Amino acid sequence: MRKTLPIVFAMTLALGLAGCQSSSTTTTAAPESSVVQESTTAATETSSVAESSEAESASSEADSATPETVTIKSFNGNREEVDLSVPYDAQRIAILDMASLDILDKLGLGDRVVGSASTSLDYLQSYVTDENVAKLGTIKEADLEAVMACEPDVIFIGGRLASSYDALSEIAPVVFLSTDKEIGLVQSVQKNAEIIASMFGLEDEVAGLMDGFDSRIQALAAFAEGKTAIVGMCTSGSFNVLGNDGRCSLIGVEVGFDNIGVDANIDTSTHGNEASFEFIVEKAPDYIFVMDRDAAIGTEGASLAKDIMENELVMSTDAYKNGNIVYLAHPAVWYTAEGGLSALDLMLSDLETELLQ
């Protein structure tokens, strides 16, 4: 009996030690799937942090790449070309020039116009009738209080408001663009469109908007080669001849009719120089181009250009007898929006309809 107990005790101790060793091994060894899961989670968290950091860095770079202002070429109140700093990608635009509105409209920026001068142009009427667009007066006389009230980031004007440049500049930067007789109407349109586009990062859009104009002008120029013309406008019952230095210069410059109505040294850019009908008979042009100013500005009770021109003297000319008196179909465009993209299209259409069809 005494010999049996030590043997039993030894066996029990051996079994206990084996159990302890087995329990210790089970506790310290982690399953393989658990290790993989923890590793994957850590990698995912590291990747997310990296992506977030890259996104923040890209956003920061984009913000730093977008300028707050851009410097453009513009005129001041003295009609001198100057460098002008304007807000980049302006959100609130006040319009007091129809050629500029025309270009902004073609660039797809019309929804940023918060105020506009009145206009009779059909294709820009939505800016006049929209209740959300403030009425800012006319292209000749701005309502300064209305301009201030619409809180514009930038204001566009034309030559008729040059004298108001300083007053308007107290409200916001004033962009004053004009056509340049030295480079001609078509190049002026492209230049001004590029200037406006650069204010909004839309420079790449201009080439497409100008596409087709050159070929249309070439077709008209081929027709006009060797032909003489008098270009003028009817206003207050009289006929004023126009030169190649202002309104309707497209006819004599780009299209290429020999404009024999005035001496090249005489400035006619504003309203032309009044001419007698005997003068027209004496010059005997092949063509007479007529822009009806009274119709363009809506003068009440004014005589129509046709009634003024088709008198006994003019009807004795070959131009009349050959059906070569051309009444420009869109006088308001020629008179108030010359310099716009849609305007240029309509002006060329007026000539194409009468000369090429």
C-alpha positions as a printed Julia matrix, in Angstrom:
357×3 Matrix{Float64}:
   0.0     0.0      0.0
   2.72    2.41     0.87
   4.56    1.57    -2.42
   1.39    2.28    -4.49
   0.85    5.91    -3.33
   4.16    7.3     -4.6
   3.51    5.75    -8.01
   0.0     7.26    -8.23
   1.31   10.64    -7.08
   4.02   10.62    -9.75
   1.55    9.8    -12.48
  -0.83   12.54   -11.37
   1.97   15.11   -11.33
   3.08   14.13   -14.84
  -0.45   14.48   -16.22
  -0.84   17.91   -14.56
   2.37   19.19   -16.06
   1.33   18.02   -19.53
  -2.02   19.82   -19.17
  -0.35   23.06   -18.14
   2.01   22.89   -21.11
  -0.93   22.36   -23.52
  -2.9    25.3    -22.04
   0.08   27.63   -22.31
   0.6    26.81   -25.99
  -3.08   27.42   -26.87
  -3.1    30.84   -25.2
   0.0    32.3    -26.86
  -0.52   31.16   -30.48
  -2.85   33.55   -32.47
  -4.89   32.09   -35.36
  -3.45   32.82   -38.85
  -6.7    34.48   -40.1
  -6.63   36.94   -37.21
  -3.11   38.04   -38.05
  -4.01   38.58   -41.71
  -7.11   40.6    -40.78
  -5.15   42.87   -38.46
  -2.49   43.39   -41.13
  -5.11   44.23   -43.78
  -6.85   46.7    -41.49
  -3.6    48.48   -40.75
  -2.74   48.67   -44.45
  -6.2    50.07   -45.27
  -5.9    52.72   -42.58
  -2.46   53.68   -43.88
  -3.79   53.89   -47.46
  -6.76   56.04   -46.39
  -4.49   58.45   -44.59
  -2.23   58.67   -47.63
  -5.17   59.27   -50.0
  -6.6    61.92   -47.69
  -3.24   63.64   -47.53
  -2.9    63.55   -51.34
  -6.43   64.94   -51.79
  -5.76   67.77   -49.37
  -2.49   68.51   -51.15
  -4.2    68.53   -54.59
  -6.96   70.8    -53.29
  -4.4    73.15   -51.81
  -2.46   73.24   -55.09
  -5.66   73.94   -57.07
  -6.6    76.77   -54.73
  -3.15   78.3    -55.02
  -3.25   77.95   -58.84
  -6.5    79.93   -59.15
  -5.72   83.66   -59.17
  -7.84   86.15   -57.28
  -7.37   88.78   -59.99
  -6.23   88.98   -63.6
  -4.73   91.93   -65.45
  -6.22   92.86   -68.84
  -5.9    95.62   -71.4
  -8.74   98.15   -71.17
  -9.39  101.83   -71.83
  -9.81  104.49   -69.17
 -12.04  107.55   -69.21
  -9.54  109.38   -71.43
  -9.71  106.53   -73.97
  -6.13  105.56   -73.19
  -5.26  101.87   -73.13
  -4.17  100.81   -69.63
  -3.53   97.69   -67.58
  -6.57   96.95   -65.42
  -6.77   94.46   -62.54
 -10.18   92.75   -62.36
 -11.54   89.88   -60.24
 -10.88   86.49   -61.82
 -14.03   84.53   -62.68
 -16.33   87.33   -61.5
 -19.75   86.13   -60.38
 -21.71   89.41   -60.56
 -21.52   91.4    -63.8
 -23.06   94.79   -64.63
 -23.48   95.52   -68.35
 -23.63   98.95   -69.97
 -22.29   97.92   -73.38
 -24.13   95.67   -75.81
 -21.05   94.37   -77.67
 -19.6    93.13   -74.37
 -22.94   91.58   -73.38
 -23.04   89.9    -76.78
 -19.62   88.31   -76.14
 -20.45   87.3    -72.56
 -23.66   85.72   -73.81
 -21.79   83.67   -76.43
 -19.29   82.54   -73.78
 -22.18   81.17   -71.71
 -21.81   83.67   -68.87
 -25.23   85.27   -69.12
 -26.39   83.86   -65.8
 -23.85   86.09   -64.05
 -25.36   89.32   -65.36
 -27.03   91.05   -62.41
 -27.8    94.31   -64.19
 -28.03   95.55   -67.77
 -28.69   98.67   -69.78
 -31.77   98.62   -71.97
 -31.49   97.42   -75.55
 -33.75   96.85   -78.54
 -31.64   93.97   -79.86
 -33.84   90.91   -80.27
 -31.18   88.35   -79.38
 -30.39   90.1    -76.08
 -33.94   90.83   -74.97
 -33.88   88.16   -72.25
 -31.57   90.39   -70.23
 -34.08   93.24   -70.46
 -37.16   91.21   -69.6
 -35.63   89.09   -66.82
 -36.98   90.38   -63.49
 -33.79   89.21   -61.76
 -31.63   91.51   -63.9
 -31.59   95.1    -62.61
 -32.27   97.96   -65.04
 -29.17  100.15   -65.17
 -30.23  102.91   -67.56
 -28.98  103.12   -71.14
 -25.7   102.71   -72.99
 -25.47  106.52   -73.04
 -26.62  107.32   -69.49
 -26.06  104.96   -66.59
 -28.21  104.91   -63.45
 -25.37  105.04   -60.94
 -27.57  104.23   -57.95
 -28.95  101.15   -59.71
 -25.45  100.04   -60.65
 -24.3   100.39   -57.05
 -27.38   98.58   -55.73
 -26.74   95.46   -57.82
 -23.28   95.12   -56.17
 -21.3    94.06   -59.25
 -17.83   92.53   -59.15
 -17.08   94.14   -62.52
 -18.75   96.65   -64.89
 -18.57   96.72   -68.7
 -19.03   99.96   -70.65
 -18.61  101.24   -74.21
 -17.43  104.53   -75.65
 -20.7   106.34   -75.02
 -20.06  106.14   -71.27
 -16.4   107.14   -71.28
 -17.25  110.32   -69.34
 -18.78  108.18   -66.55
 -15.72  105.96   -66.21
 -14.39  107.53   -63.0
 -17.78  107.55   -61.26
 -18.43  103.92   -62.16
 -14.92  102.94   -61.07
 -15.87  103.97   -57.53
 -18.31  101.06   -57.56
 -16.26   98.29   -59.22
 -13.5    97.82   -61.81
 -14.68   99.14   -65.19
 -13.84   97.23   -68.37
 -14.01   99.62   -71.33
 -13.45   97.87   -74.67
 -13.76   99.31   -78.15
 -13.18   98.47   -81.79
  -9.8    99.47   -83.18
  -9.75  101.04   -86.64
  -6.07  100.14   -87.0
  -6.75   96.39   -86.95
 -10.33   96.45   -88.26
 -13.64   95.22   -86.91
 -13.12   91.47   -87.2
  -9.75   91.47   -85.44
 -11.22   93.83   -82.82
 -14.02   91.35   -82.14
 -11.52   88.54   -81.66
  -9.22   90.66   -79.49
 -12.06   91.8    -77.22
 -13.5    88.28   -77.0
 -10.07   86.99   -75.94
  -9.76   89.71   -73.3
 -13.17   88.93   -71.84
 -12.58   85.17   -72.02
  -9.28   85.55   -70.12
 -11.19   87.03   -67.2
 -13.02   83.72   -66.75
 -10.48   81.12   -67.88
 -12.33   80.55   -71.17
  -9.58   81.48   -73.63
  -9.91   78.16   -75.48
 -13.52   78.96   -76.4
 -12.78   81.97   -78.6
 -11.32   80.18   -81.64
 -14.5    78.13   -82.02
 -16.7    81.21   -81.71
 -14.73   82.96   -84.46
 -14.79   79.93   -86.73
 -16.26   80.56   -90.18
 -16.02   84.34   -90.23
 -12.88   84.45   -92.37
 -14.33   82.29   -95.14
 -17.53   84.34   -95.21
 -15.57   87.56   -95.51
 -13.43   86.08   -98.28
 -16.58   85.26  -100.28
 -17.88   88.8    -99.85
 -14.47   90.26  -100.71
 -14.39   88.3   -103.96
 -17.74   89.84  -104.87
 -16.68   93.38  -103.88
 -13.41   93.37  -105.79
 -13.23   96.31  -108.21
 -16.57   97.78  -107.1
 -17.13  101.27  -105.66
 -19.54  102.21  -102.92
 -20.88  105.02  -100.79
 -21.59  103.98   -97.21
 -23.78  106.12   -95.0
 -26.63  106.41   -92.57
 -29.94  108.18   -92.58
 -30.59  110.34   -89.54
 -33.12  113.13   -88.94
 -34.12  113.19   -92.6
 -30.58  113.55   -93.97
 -27.91  111.21   -95.32
 -24.47  111.17   -93.68
 -21.54  109.5    -95.42
 -19.3   107.19   -93.38
 -15.63  106.45   -93.9
 -13.51  103.43   -93.02
 -12.74  104.68   -89.52
 -15.86  103.8    -87.59
 -19.37  102.47   -87.98
 -19.97  100.21   -90.98
 -16.23  100.12   -91.69
 -16.6    96.39   -92.27
 -17.89   97.19   -95.77
 -14.84   99.16   -96.85
 -12.11   97.45   -94.81
 -12.64   93.7    -94.54
 -15.16   93.22   -97.36
 -13.2    95.61   -99.55
 -15.59   97.87  -101.43
 -13.81  101.02  -102.63
 -15.49  103.55  -100.32
 -15.57  106.75  -102.41
 -17.95  108.66  -100.18
 -15.36  110.61   -98.17
 -11.79  111.75   -98.15
  -9.64  109.28   -96.2
  -8.32  112.13   -94.03
 -11.77  113.16   -92.77
 -12.88  111.7    -89.43
 -16.4   110.26   -89.75
 -16.39  107.73   -86.91
 -19.19  109.26   -84.81
 -22.15  110.09   -87.01
 -20.52  110.63   -90.39
 -20.57  113.8    -92.48
 -23.77  115.12   -93.98
 -23.83  114.85   -97.77
 -26.17  116.19  -100.43
 -27.93  113.89  -102.85
 -26.2   115.77  -105.65
 -22.96  114.51  -104.12
 -24.16  110.91  -104.55
 -25.06  111.57  -108.19
 -21.65  113.12  -108.78
 -19.75  110.19  -107.25
 -21.82  107.64  -109.2
 -21.01  104.63  -106.99
 -21.74  101.04  -108.02
 -23.39  100.41  -104.64
 -24.96  102.51  -101.89
 -25.12  101.02   -98.39
 -27.6   102.62   -96.0
 -27.91  102.2    -92.24
 -31.11  103.63   -90.72
 -30.0   105.3    -87.47
 -33.5   106.47   -86.57
 -34.78  102.9    -86.77
 -31.75  101.71   -84.77
 -32.52  103.95   -81.81
 -36.31  103.94   -82.17
 -36.83  107.6    -83.04
 -40.57  108.25   -82.99
 -42.08  109.77   -86.12
 -38.84  109.5    -88.12
 -38.94  108.89   -91.86
 -37.8   105.51   -93.06
 -34.43  105.37   -94.75
 -36.04  104.14   -97.94
 -38.33  107.16   -98.08
 -35.35  109.48   -97.64
 -33.08  107.81  -100.17
 -35.46  107.08  -103.01
 -35.85  110.59  -104.28
 -35.58  111.87  -107.83
 -31.83  112.45  -107.69
 -30.82  109.11  -106.2
 -33.25  107.25  -108.45
 -31.34  108.63  -111.43
 -28.14  106.78  -110.44
 -27.01  103.44  -111.85
 -26.85  102.11  -108.3
 -30.61  102.57  -107.96
 -31.43  101.4   -111.48
 -29.4    98.22  -110.98
 -31.01   97.47  -107.64
 -27.79   98.15  -105.79
 -29.03  100.23  -102.88
 -28.53   98.01   -99.85
 -30.57   98.81   -96.73
 -28.86   97.07   -93.83
 -31.51   94.82   -92.3
 -30.3    95.05   -88.71
 -29.52   98.75   -88.16
 -29.62   98.44   -84.35
 -26.87   95.83   -84.53
 -24.67   97.96   -86.79
 -25.24  101.04   -84.62
 -25.28   99.74   -81.03
 -23.59   96.32   -80.94
 -20.83   96.5    -83.54
 -18.01   94.54   -81.91
 -20.07   91.59   -80.67
 -19.88   87.99   -81.89
 -23.57   87.57   -82.7
 -23.52   91.1    -84.1
 -20.74   90.21   -86.54
 -22.71   87.19   -87.69
 -25.82   89.31   -88.34
 -23.85   92.05   -90.1
 -22.28   89.55   -92.47
 -25.72   88.01   -93.04
 -27.11   91.42   -94.01
 -24.43   91.71   -96.71
 -24.64   88.07   -97.84
 -28.41   88.27   -98.3
 -28.16   91.31  -100.55
 -24.97   90.52  -102.44
 -24.51   86.76  -102.68
 -28.04   85.38  -103.01
